Amino acid sequence: MNDQITDTQWKQYEDEGWLNLGPILNSKDLAALQQRIDDIMLGKAPVNYDGLLMQLDSESGKYEDAGEQSRGHKGATLNYRKIQDLEHDPLFLEYMQRPIFRDVCERVYGKGVPIGCFRAMFMNKPARKGTWLPWHQDRWNFLDRDPLLTVWTALDPCTAANGCVQVIPKSHKLGLLNPGHLSGFLTPELAKEHCPSEKAVLLELKAGEVVLLHNWLLHASDVNRSEISRRGFSVCYMDGRTHSRKEDERYSPIFGAGALTPDGVAARASAAKKIPA
Ligand SMILES: O=C(O)CCC(=O)C(=O)O
């Protein structure tokens, strides 16, 4: 298992805007996270469902047909597209707080800078389903500074057939192309200009492997044309001093003073309502 990042790898990340860190989860830890996310989807996990943003997948494969993104369980099915706020699950939090990710955060944001979580989300392409996610950069116009780092972990083997993430290398150096995230998919003209298929690199990964993505790197992902689900866990680490113009937004501290702890999270989850009605 890889538990450190080298200066050579870091230079590659800075040049290309992405880096395959290789295997980070051993088979036991991988199996535990796979089981936990399936249990969450099936309504069997000891989590506070009212604290999780959950979205069902689309039936048509079109992004605009995906279910509403809102808090709470939406039925016992593996056909979820997205589940967010997973830092409130002790297993996922423990994984997010591994020393290798602290090291990467220090390289991005500087030593001693508190690190928060902009989002910790499960991104799923159920077998023979999934939704085309158009080309975009990860940027949100209500923050006073951009989060810069996403750590994407394969919970299944990810291939062209099941809708692996694809990227345009070095595109993080193009500056900011889309004005905001939610309406921020590239226009068809910009996608044609910057994301021709011959430039796209498919991030095919083994289960348990991790890629680092610069948040300005153009990325997309296709539908799943296979029988194998494509489960991924995507964590966007931010400078903990970031301010949001949205009054009700709070970001969980992950590294530094006041950071969440797996025990604290587990205790809060067990005090809250667990199993959905
Ligand atoms: O998992 C995917 O298909 C896309 C993920 C993504 O856009 C992200 O992690 O920012």
The ligand as an ORCA input file, in Angstrom:
! r2SCAN-3c Opt
* xyz 0 1
  O     -17.329     10.412    -10.082
  C     -17.583     10.990    -11.127
  O     -18.073     10.431    -12.089
  C     -17.275     12.467    -11.277
  C     -16.756     13.021    -10.024
  C     -16.543     14.499    -10.021
  O     -16.941     15.243    -10.874
  C     -15.798     14.980     -8.869
  O     -15.379     14.171     -8.042
  O     -15.596     16.204     -8.796
*
